[in-house]
């Protein structure tokens, strides 16, 4: 009896929309197949159970697939949003984008320290231009990263502190200690180069491009 | 009982910790190192912990202690080669090792120590000259 029911359900695409109880519907088949009310009730009960389980299974699979997608995207975002870039031999930069929470700081810290070891860099620049808000927790996370880098033997410079964030930091009474802070990434890079005994200078005889020379001739 | 060897390189003492430290070993090292600094008149101590993968609060405190003792005896301490995991653990333990110099590897640590020793020598030479002039 149940196999007939399953066949009836699987042969129909919309089992939910069954307003009529004609001979072609599931319940119609059930009614015509069973003679007494007891077996009819039993059959309806098993059909209901089956439908419930199918629905549960569908929802379960759907949710699991979605959850996997979300967690994968979250992981991707976590990795994409914290790239450690090498600016120069011995200078690393970490442009941070988005809100800094504990799990992200952990990833940031680990990837930064790992890259410091790999590249043997002396200076790391933490650029927080893309961080929308800084609270005490975020500041604490930043300080932790700076301290860990210092323990490894690298110096950290925090750059890209926007005016609003600077005000917030002072109002919150966050003590950044002796951490070097710069307004822009360019300033931080300049300082990093000078720490390595390097500098940027203008070429005395700059190569003049042909199209640039044309207007001066007029 | 095993000990951690202390190597002498001119005015610098070199300590390479290759085993996981236990408390007694750490105390012995502290003792030996203090004696070695006084005996050799060392100006710098370089501690290489690149092989240390496990660290606890005692170990962190010991590093800070050694640096403090060395400073009292007029020697600079540089801790080199700390593993990322160790650094994170120390930060989570709340030990930032203030007053301890750090470097990425032995080469950089040694360069720093040599600069410190050289500047100290230049200073003492110039003060000797000043004395001679008088």
Interface residues (C-beta under 8 A of the other chain):
Chain A: X109 X110 X113 X114 X116 X117 X120 X121 X122 X144 X147 X148 X149 X150 X151 X152 X153 X154
Chain B: X79 X80 X81 X82 X83 X84 X86 X87 X88 X90 X91 X92 X96 X97 X102 X103 X104 X105 X108 X109
